[in-house]
Amino acid sequence: MARKFLYVMAALVVLVIAGAFAYRFYGNELLKWSLTPAAEFRRQARAEIAAYRGTRLWYARPGLSNTPADWLPPGVARTPPGRAAIFFVHPTSYLSRSAWNAPLGDREANDRAAIFLRGQASAFNAAGQVWAPRYRQATFGAFVTDKPEARSALDLAYRDVEVAFASFLEQVDPARPIILAGHSQGALHLSRLLRDHVARDPRLRARVVAAYVVGWPISAATDLPAMGLPQCTRPDQAGCLLSWASFAEPADPSLIEEAFDATTGFDGRPRRGTPIVCTNPLTGSAGAAAPAAANRGTLFPSADLSAADLIPGRVGARCAGRGYLLIGEGPDLGPYVLPGNNYHVYDYSLFWANVRADAARRLAGFRR
């Protein structure tokens, strides 16, 4: 299982890396051309909440055994899950140019998503049972173009996540606390869920232990106030939001900033120049710094990708500049670091054991 997880960590970003090299040598236009779908956007029927009441449209949920979210690295003892219900939205795993949205039955995309969940959602399985929905995710190319089809593809994906979340709430005991988490495209959809539902429902908001909106920038000025939760400032704080984007040094986040600064925040104001929410997962607090000694364990692949070891004390982190999480020189996790020393793919892997401890600590704080 560890081998498959690491294989997909590599496979998922092959197209991204190819595009990155194209960008370096041939520019932005070729990058867009190489990744943007050639097909027309196809409108599809809205997902029905009844479809998410069974197990078919879930990678992980109660009633399913040996799910991707149950994965643990060697040496980590399995414990009975805590009381929380975790809703986790997986990142982009559909790379095709043949459609703007992944078919729910696309085997390659589903295999990638399931294996990615092993390295991300698994960090939460000690805090409670993980629910991870399948959804008609937007293809990777939707993130490198300003075509209107890209917005339509993301809206379709979000509607699936929104329906899955409604079904999740319908099936979970209303007295049970909730942890929300996601990565990359999943974090984007999670940020909209927070704005559209958590912020507007005081009873729901009161159940949220924490929201891990990782690998997607959140403007502290134009987004956060509309999302219903404050930024986490203490390691034992409950009812708050965590977010980070990992870069080794020297960091060059210009590609991210250019795209981010061209957008409008949830409050209707431009995001340009606004500070970005940065939580240090080593400390569980905002704008903090911590040495590598504070890292309880990073997932490291073996040279032949046959295993994943959880090794503590290798990666420090500090929030710096506009709100990026800087990790120093950066560990050798493979050849899939993105341009600008961007460790986006490894946002959870770098701090896997600390995220696991963070969720348990916040759940304990929520109970108190």
Secondary structure, DSSP 8 states (H G I E B T S, - for coil): -HHHHHHHHHHTTHHHHHHHHHHHHH-HHHHHHHHS--S---------GGGGSSSTTEEE-TT--S-GGG---TT-------SEEEEEE-------SS-SB--TT-HHHHHHHHHHHHHTGGGGTTTEEEEEE----B-GGGGS---HHHHHHHHHHHHHHHHHHHHHHHHS-TTS-EEEEEETHHHHHHHHHIIIIITT-HHHHTTEEEEEEESS--BTTTTGGGSSS-B--STT--SEEE---EE-SS---HHHHHHHHTSB-TTSSB-TT--B--EETTTTEET-EE-GGG---EEEE-TTSS-EEEE-SS--EEEETTTEEE-TT-----S--BTTTB-GGGTTGGGHHHHHHHHHHHHHHHH-
